[in-house]
C-alpha cells in the first residue's frame, strides 16, 4: 500500500538522504541498489510505543507505519533539510506480535512456536522532509515455516550464530534461514525488512536517484 503525499515537493538534486535505522540488512539493501545515504538510528523506545499501539487495537500494518514514522520524525527534527527514511517490521502470528529475540534461547523458543505455522511480516517505510510526511508504504508478505526437527533447529542456531537476534523473526531468508520455510507469498525485499522497489520508485520521482 503506497500513499504518496498529495502535493509532492519540487525535485531537487543533491538532497541528503538519511536512513533512520540501525538495521545492517536495510543499509545493505540500499547500498546494493546504488543509493547514497547516511545512517542515523533514531534510538526511540519501540517497546513502549508498540505496547501502546497493541492496547489500542491498532493493526500490525498501521502499527508498523506509526513506528516507522516516529523514528523518521525523531531524525527529521534535527535534520530538517534531509530526506529521512524511517522503517519498521512487525511479525504477527496468531494475532500476537513478536520482537527481536533477546537471547539464543528466546530465538529457539520463538522458532519452535513458528514451526509449522504461517506468519506475516508487516514491513513499513516512510520518508519525511522537514517533519512533513512525503511518502509511505507497507507490505505484508506471508511466510509458512515447515515442520522441522529440534536437531535441525539446533544445527541452524549453531550456523546462524548471533544473527538470530538481529531480525524480528529470528531468521535471515538470505542465509541458512531459507531452510526453515515451506512457502513465501509476497515481496522478497519486504521480508528482508524494506519495501525496496516502492522506495526506489519514490526516490526516482523526486529526482534523488537517476531515472
FENLIN-V777173 format. One line per field, one symbol per residue. phi: phi as a letter, one per 20 degrees, with the letter a starting at -180 (. if undefined). psi: psi as a letter, one per 30 degrees, with the letter a starting at -180 (. if undefined). Layout:
phi=???
psi=???
//
This chain:
phi=.dcfffcffffcfmffdceebeffffffffffeneeaddbgfmeefffffffffffmffgffffffffffffffeffdcfeeededcbbdecblmdddefffcfffffffffffgmdebcdfddbccdclndfeabbcccfdccefeceffffffffffflfffedcfembcfecgfgffdebccpffffffpbfffffffffffemfcfe
psi=jkillfikllkklgkkkkjhkgjeeeeeeeeffgkkllkjkehljeeeeeeeeeefgkleeeeeeeeeeeeeeeefffifflkkkkllkkkkkhgkkklkkfleeeeeeeeeefkglklljjjkklklkhgkjeklkkkikkkkkljllfeeeeeeeeefbfffgflffgljfgbfffffkelkkakeeeefgkieeeeeeeeefggelk.
//
